[in-house]
Amino acid sequence: MASSRVADRFSILLIILGVLVSDTVSDLEEAAYPTDIGDVAFIILSQPESFHILRAQKIKSSLEEQAKKLKWAAPSVTLLHEQWPGKTGAWTVQPLLTDLAEKFSKFRWLFFCEDQTSINLAKLLEVLKRFDPSKEQFLGKALRDSIPTIIHHFAFHDNPSSFAYPDFAAGFLLSQPLIKSLAERWLEKKSKMDFTIDPKHELAKFIWDDDRGPRLTDIPELCAGEPDEKCATNCEVRLPDCGAPVPKEKIFFAIKTCEQYHTERVPVVQKTWGQDAMNIEYYSEKEDSSIPTIDLGVPNTVRGHCGKFLAILKRVHSKENLSKIPWLVVADDDTLLSVSRLQRLLACYNPEEKVALGERYGYGTSSGLGYDYITGGGGMVLSQKTVSVLLDTKTAYCPSDESPDDMLLGTWLKRLDIPIIHSPLFHQARPDDYAGDYLGHQEEPISFHKHWMVDPYKVYNQWLKEKDIAKENEPEKPRKPKIIIEDVHDEL
């Protein structure tokens, strides 16, 4: 009898547990948000240059092929350079917000990525099933600063790692309600974008809106360089393979310096990457035969070097031995650079085209009247074709010798409708100034800038040094570097 009661009680307990388990499963099912290919619009942050157009088109084709194999409808894929040709600051996303809200209103999600991003369509849609698209959602791979940094205007200086911003290379997502909210705020002119330095951080700050908007939700499946089966996205970590590197004799390096730094900065160049440059000249306001330097007849200026830069362009254009060299690289005397990696990257571009390559910044992009420019410290790469057009059309002009050369170059290029080609491998600042995870998927950076509070020789050896292509058939595979964290007090 007692055993029967125990059995009955046990049966009742199992029934109760079954109901609870059933309720839990039901709750989980209700918590999932069905998502299909028609709910997502893909926007590739493409660039109007043949190599980058091809990369973007490959992503589009990959998405279409994946959808076809899965027997899904064709995905909506938009290439930035096609949809918004010539749109000032389109690459920062913010100036597109009103257009995005209007043109993509039927989609629940907008997915943004770069032309180096790879996407697993099925895995990405599985990720989205965890999130309510009726709410303001901001999803991405989180980057965090370890120290206050100049490229982010020392934002969150008390605790810089408290603020997360998305890695564009891994892709990021905005829900439709968030897009609408941001578009309204943009129309109300609540964004201040005089200078655009890092669009990833600046977009996240605009969305956050002093804690009135959502913060970024970190999504582990959005990856950048991690070889993990869970990844729905990923990106390249090494330089693209575009065939044989450009020979050293086809690149000319022009170094801007001044007497003050003849014995301080110039020797660093000469003992590091300058040894790998076949064609290199140092330009100063004073001749120094020990280097040697060339006096261009332009006085030194503390800020801005437009006069010196324009004199360099004229010298390169007028001297037959220099004008025949397809590529010009203008660098500062405290720029640190990898010549061999630059040789490999330039193989992806045609010097017969009007090429202007480096790290892209922007000025006045919120107004639509501004322009992009190559930030000078990371190195400005120009094809000889671009140099010729700038001078032959008499577009290049300096209001004064001390006008900012990189920004003036940006205005000249805009007048000529020559787009700035951005490469994240060029850096205006020091390694310490970038998020560790961001540099973590750049196994082969090309440049860094500034000697402030760092040992430039250590920075070069740790991040940029590899075997000379002319001496080795295969470049040395660089080890993934560790980031040295120090205090920062620097200037742009």
Summary of the structure (lengths in Angstrom):
residues: 492
radius of gyration: 26.1
end to end distance: 86.7
largest distance: 111.7
contacts: 1601
relative contact order: 0.11
helix: 39%
strand: 16%
